Amino acid sequence: MGAAGSKVDKAILDLPDDERYYGLENFGNTCYANSVLQTLYFCRPFRERVLAYAQQRPSPVGKETLLDCLADLFVEISTQPKKAGSISPRKLISKVKAENPLFSGYMHQDAHEFLIYLLNSVSETLSRQGSRKGGERGSAAAAPGFTRLPAVLPEPGKGPRVSSREEAMLDLSLEIEPNCSVTSCLKNFSSIEMLDGQDKFSCDKCNSLQEAQKSMRIRHLPEVLCLHLKRFKYLEHLGRMHKLSHRVVFPFELKLINTSEDCPDADTPFDLFAVVVHMGAQPHHGHYVALVKSHGQWICCDDDQMIVITEAQAGSGVDHSYILMFQKRHDNGAGW
């Protein structure tokens, strides 16, 4: 792969010299991948972990992994002599198509499905290598994610007892409604659900089915919080997938309202740094772009074009925003 020529937004040249802004070539239907790759490249904790892997990766044993291809792409972008331009991610896209039949054709694909597939692949590779070395686990080191706490609470009068289990997640998938907000979606995600009828809770202590209440809370805040807005739904009366073009207002600063009581840093705010936008009326048609924040400036990544935009423009995609990424704010002010 090599740098290709493209029209560069002159405003990008005014940004600090320690960053690189490179668009990605589209191979006919790969905007879904390009948009996700841009959000991950501008996700600093993720990028730094991948670049560290590139420097420390073991000698090749067996076939090249998807993480190897991703690391090569990130290294190529970060070491370009020019500040801006475009690059072909052909090797990575070819690897994805070869490994996963879902992405092997020429149809419009789902950016969220690609994101989860890529993060799982990266995490599994690092986890295997970490296990061989007796070191860190990959899922904690490489991928945006958090731990959620499903708390099962039997009803009063039936021997109230709290049962819980933790499950590591890469993102939160949120149901959306017309004219809603991310805050209301998060509130609904953690609303109390009754378990009754055929859904009764199986109590190990009394060895019987009990009516119960269930809710999900976040016990540990992630470094990067990824929110997936569930815009694509299968509608039985239509017999096909349909896009929900609901207005979903999202903030540039977010405090999670659905943390558990023992979450140690529940009041820590998150700052928005990336948005994947799907433009189009149907799930299998349209176009994906990524909006990313770098050095306080918002940039629209539209395949091989990188265009500086205002914060107001970044926040205007409330009808078509699909994936939102936030980074936890630190006391030293590190962030975007």
ABEGO torsion letter per residue (X at the ends): XBBBBBBBBAAAAABBAABBBBBBBBAGAAAAAAAAAAAAAABAAAAAAAAAAAAABBBBBEBBBAAAAAAAAAAAAAABABABEBBBAAAAAAAAAAABAAAABABBBBAAAAAAAAAAAAAAAAAAAAAAAGBBBAAAAABBBBBBBBBBBBBBGAGBBBBBBBBBBABBBBBBBBGBBAAAAAAAAABBBBBBEAABBBBAAAGBBBBBBBBBBBABBBABBBBBBBABBBBAAAGBBBBBABBBBBBABBBBABBBAABAAAABBBBBABBBBBBEABAABEBBBBBBBBGGBBBBBBEABBBBBBAAAAAAAAAABABBBBBBBBAAGBEX
